[in-house]
Amino acid sequence: MIRLKQLLFEMTDSEIRRIEKKIDNSEFRYIGHGDNGRVYKINDEDLVFKITTSTDEIEVAQRIQNKISEYSTFIPVFYVGNLSKYQNVIVMSNAEKLTYKLKQNIDQLVDEFKTYSYEQGGEVSLFDFIQTIEPNRFNDVVINFINALQTDINKLNILDIELDLDFKSDNIMLWNGKLVMIDW
């Protein structure tokens, strides 16, 4: 059964065509890039679109598309596919940058995770590391986010994604006051 709440977060075909028309008319601006693509803000919308070369990123985006209430630790994704002249497009909500303190806390956690991973000989996940740290070592918001992320990752049911997860402060932002992964 489809809930009203979920319908409110889905894009209709006409909304997708409207966004595609804006892209056709170059009604967007470049806002950033990562290892696998570029991100553009759509003018007069609270949406961005990413053009990616990563098939893994597309796979995750397809699984979380229009499932905002099921995957609270990922940025809401509304469309995955080809739009206008672009292939492998992900249309998602716009998000805000992390506060300095959150970014600093996540960076410190990631640095310690890298050390732990090296000491363990690699092939360990962030979630393994979290089980080994002292209570109150890191911000509770960050730890709660990671625990919720583990639940969402398990629901995705993608082999070894927890080992390949690109967890770093550059890939985490704030959406509606909550931490979300914007790249994975």
TIROFI-178632 format. One record per residue (C-alpha): residue number from 1; residue in one letter; x, y, z. Coordinates in Angstrom, 1 decimal, decimal comma. Each point is the difference from the previous one (the first is absolute). Example, Ala and Ser with C-alpha at 12.3 -4.5 7.8 and 13.67 -1.06 7.14 Angstrom:
2
gunu_vokol_u_v_w
1_a_12,3_-4,5_7,8 $
2_s_1,4_3,4_-0,7 $
# end
This chain:
184
gunu_vokol_u_v_w
1_m_0,0_0,0_0,0 $
2_i_1,3_3,4_-0,9 $
3_r_-0,1_2,6_2,7 $
4_l_-1,0_3,7_-0,6 $
5_k_3,3_1,0_1,6 $
6_q_2,0_-1,9_-2,6 $
7_l_-2,1_1,4_-2,8 $
8_l_0,9_3,5_1,2 $
9_f_3,7_-0,8_-0,5 $
10_e_-0,3_-1,5_-3,5 $
11_m_0,4_1,8_-3,3 $
12_t_-2,8_-0,3_-2,5 $
13_d_0,8_-0,5_-3,7 $
14_s_-1,0_3,6_-0,6 $
15_e_2,4_1,2_2,7 $
16_i_2,8_-2,0_-1,5 $
17_r_-0,8_1,5_-3,5 $
18_r_0,0_3,5_1,6 $
19_i_3,4_-0,7_1,5 $
20_e_1,3_-1,4_-3,2 $
21_k_-1,2_3,1_-1,8 $
22_k_2,0_2,1_2,4 $
23_i_3,0_-2,1_-0,6 $
24_d_-0,5_0,3_-3,8 $
25_n_-0,1_3,8_0,4 $
26_s_3,1_0,0_2,2 $
27_e_-2,0_1,3_3,0 $
28_f_2,6_-1,3_2,4 $
29_r_3,4_0,9_1,5 $
30_y_3,0_-2,1_0,9 $
31_i_0,5_-0,4_3,7 $
32_g_2,6_-2,7_0,4 $
33_h_1,6_-3,3_-1,0 $
34_g_1,4_-3,2_1,4 $
35_d_1,9_-2,9_-1,2 $
36_n_-2,7_-1,3_-2,2 $
37_g_-2,0_2,9_-1,2 $
38_r_-1,3_3,6_0,2 $
39_v_-2,9_1,6_1,9 $
40_y_-2,3_2,8_-1,2 $
41_k_-2,6_2,1_1,8 $
42_i_-3,2_0,3_-2,0 $
43_n_-1,2_3,6_-0,1 $
44_d_-3,0_0,9_2,1 $
45_e_-0,2_-3,5_1,4 $
46_d_1,1_-1,6_3,2 $
47_l_1,5_-2,8_-2,1 $
48_v_3,4_-0,8_-1,4 $
49_f_1,0_-2,5_-2,6 $
50_k_3,2_-2,1_-0,2 $
51_i_1,5_-1,5_-3,1 $
52_t_2,0_-3,0_1,1 $
53_t_2,3_-2,6_-1,6 $
54_s_-0,3_-2,4_2,9 $
55_t_-2,3_-3,0_-0,6 $
56_d_0,1_-0,8_3,7 $
57_e_-1,3_3,5_0,8 $
58_i_-2,8_-0,5_-2,5 $
59_e_-0,9_-3,3_1,5 $
60_v_-0,4_1,5_3,5 $
61_a_-1,9_3,0_-1,3 $
62_q_-2,4_-2,4_-1,8 $
63_r_-0,7_-1,9_3,1 $
64_i_-0,6_3,1_2,2 $
65_q_-2,0_1,9_-2,7 $
66_n_-3,3_1,3_1,4 $
67_k_0,6_-1,9_3,3 $
68_i_0,7_2,9_2,2 $
69_s_-1,8_-1,4_3,1 $
70_e_1,9_-3,3_-0,4 $
71_y_3,5_1,4_-0,4 $
72_s_0,3_3,0_2,3 $
73_t_3,8_0,1_-0,1 $
74_f_0,2_0,7_-3,8 $
75_i_-0,9_3,2_-1,7 $
76_p_-3,5_-0,4_-1,6 $
77_v_0,4_-1,2_-3,6 $
78_f_-2,9_0,7_-2,4 $
79_y_1,2_-1,1_-3,4 $
80_v_2,8_-2,3_-1,3 $
81_g_0,5_-0,3_-3,8 $
82_n_0,6_2,0_-3,1 $
83_l_-1,2_3,6_-0,2 $
84_s_0,5_2,3_-2,9 $
85_k_3,3_-0,7_-1,7 $
86_y_1,5_-1,5_3,2 $
87_q_0,3_-3,6_1,1 $
88_n_0,2_-1,4_3,5 $
89_v_-1,8_3,0_1,7 $
90_i_-1,1_0,0_3,6 $
91_v_-2,5_2,7_1,0 $
92_m_0,0_0,5_3,8 $
93_s_-0,8_2,5_2,6 $
94_n_2,3_2,9_0,6 $
95_a_1,8_-0,1_3,4 $
96_e_2,0_2,3_2,2 $
97_k_3,7_-0,2_1,0 $
98_l_1,0_-1,5_3,3 $
99_t_0,8_2,3_2,9 $
100_y_3,7_0,4_0,7 $
101_k_-0,3_-2,1_3,2 $
102_l_-1,8_-2,9_-1,7 $
103_k_2,5_0,0_-2,9 $
104_q_2,9_0,1_2,4 $
105_n_-1,5_-2,9_2,0 $
106_i_-0,7_-2,1_-3,1 $
107_d_3,5_0,7_-1,3 $
108_q_1,6_-1,1_3,3 $
109_l_-2,2_-3,2_0,0 $
110_v_1,0_-0,8_-3,6 $
111_d_3,7_0,5_0,9 $
112_e_-0,2_-2,3_2,9 $
113_f_-2,0_-2,6_-2,1 $
114_k_2,8_0,0_-2,6 $
115_t_2,6_-0,7_2,7 $
116_y_-2,2_-2,8_1,4 $
117_s_-0,5_-1,4_-3,4 $
118_y_3,7_0,0_-0,7 $
119_e_0,7_-1,7_3,4 $
120_q_-2,6_-2,6_-0,8 $
121_g_1,5_-0,7_-3,4 $
122_g_-2,8_1,6_-2,0 $
123_e_-3,4_-1,4_-1,0 $
124_v_-1,8_1,3_3,1 $
125_s_-3,0_2,3_-0,1 $
126_l_-0,7_3,2_1,7 $
127_f_-2,7_-1,8_1,9 $
128_d_2,6_-2,5_1,4 $
129_f_2,1_3,0_1,1 $
130_i_-3,0_1,7_1,8 $
131_q_-0,4_-3,0_2,2 $
132_t_3,6_0,4_1,3 $
133_i_0,0_3,7_1,0 $
134_e_-0,5_1,4_3,5 $
135_p_-3,4_1,4_0,9 $
136_n_-0,2_3,8_-0,4 $
137_r_3,2_0,1_-2,1 $
138_f_-1,9_1,5_-3,0 $
139_n_-3,1_2,2_-0,3 $
140_d_-3,2_-2,0_0,8 $
141_v_-1,6_1,4_-3,2 $
142_v_2,8_-1,5_-2,1 $
143_i_-0,1_-3,4_1,8 $
144_n_-3,8_-0,2_-0,2 $
145_f_0,2_0,9_-3,7 $
146_i_2,6_-2,8_-0,6 $
147_n_-2,2_-2,5_1,9 $
148_a_-3,1_1,0_-2,1 $
149_l_2,2_-0,1_-3,2 $
150_q_0,9_-3,6_0,9 $
151_t_-3,7_-0,9_0,1 $
152_d_-0,6_1,7_-3,3 $
153_i_3,0_-1,7_-1,6 $
154_n_-1,2_-3,4_1,2 $
155_k_-3,4_0,7_-1,6 $
156_l_1,6_0,7_-3,4 $
157_n_1,3_-3,6_-0,1 $
158_i_2,9_0,9_-2,3 $
159_l_3,0_-2,4_0,4 $
160_d_2,9_1,6_1,9 $
161_i_-1,3_3,6_-0,2 $
162_e_1,0_0,5_3,6 $
163_l_3,6_-0,6_-1,0 $
164_d_-0,2_2,3_-3,1 $
165_l_-2,0_2,8_1,7 $
166_d_1,6_3,4_-0,7 $
167_f_-0,5_1,4_3,5 $
168_k_1,6_3,4_0,4 $
169_s_-1,1_3,4_0,9 $
170_d_-0,1_1,2_-3,7 $
171_n_-2,7_-2,6_-0,6 $
172_i_-2,2_0,9_3,0 $
173_m_-2,3_3,1_0,2 $
174_l_-3,0_1,2_1,9 $
175_w_-3,5_-0,4_-1,4 $
176_n_-2,9_1,1_2,2 $
177_g_2,4_0,3_2,9 $
178_k_1,1_-3,7_-0,3 $
179_l_3,3_-1,5_-1,2 $
180_v_-0,3_-1,7_-3,4 $
181_m_2,3_-1,7_-2,4 $
182_i_0,1_1,9_-3,3 $
183_d_2,5_-2,3_-1,6 $
184_w_0,8_-3,6_0,7 $
# end
